[in-house]
Amino acid sequence: MEINKIKDALIFKGMSECELTTALESLNAVEKKFKKGSTIFLAGSTSDCMGLVLDGGVTIGNNDIEGNKTILSHVGQGGFFAENYGLLGDEPMLVDVVADSDCRILFLRIGNVRRNLSDMAGWRVKLISNLLIISAHNNLALSCRCFHTAPKTIRGRVFSYLNSIFLQTGKREFDIPFNRQQMADYLNLERTALSKELRKMKDDGLIDFWKNHFVLKQELYDKKSW
């Protein structure tokens, strides 16, 4: 287990090396490797663990009874998933967590933090505080998707998504964490319709792109074309 890599994770922010060691032991930390496409958590299952992505990335999504897939979010290196389910422990998951690439995940039995609440050691107080911040970030990410899928037009949804990345990074040129099918699933669109609209937006001089690399042109903001 790479302590130097783990200590920089948000959930352990502010902890001394001694506190970090105690936290890892108390949370029964276990590292596991997954191949691309492997299911890490399956909808309907329960777990008292949350995951910290050490390498690679995962997608969080849902498949309905008709086989339609919806991607809710992508979690990359240093990110967390299933913290709410892990804390509750007995709540059936409504989502699947799938390895988006070969990845390494550190599982933390976060449900343990609910035990011995009378023992509010320094590491426990810091962990609970950091866990609240993580949950807030992840809730915001889900809220963002609601904004992106709200526009009635395909162009409106694409603009909403790309603009959010611009606002977060301050850059007009960036990579998104999705391939074209995943982007369509995330925005609740058909892939062919999305690809067609992206080509139109490129022809209109609003964006440029190559695979998952996008460039926002100045006209996007000057003309308010969305």
TAKAUR-V859822 format. One record per helix or strand. SS is the DSSP state (2 for helix, 1 for strand). FROM is the first residue (numbers start at 1). TO is the last residue. If there is no record, write none. Layout:
ss=SS from=FROM to=TO
ss=SS from=FROM to=TO
This chain:
ss=2 from=3 to=6
ss=2 from=10 to=12
ss=2 from=17 to=26
ss=1 from=30 to=34
ss=1 from=39 to=41
ss=1 from=50 to=55
ss=1 from=58 to=63
ss=1 from=69 to=75
ss=1 from=80 to=81
ss=2 from=83 to=88
ss=1 from=96 to=99
ss=1 from=103 to=108
ss=2 from=110 to=114
ss=2 from=122 to=150
ss=2 from=154 to=169
ss=1 from=173 to=175
ss=2 from=180 to=186
ss=2 from=191 to=203
ss=1 from=207 to=210
ss=1 from=213 to=216
ss=2 from=219 to=222
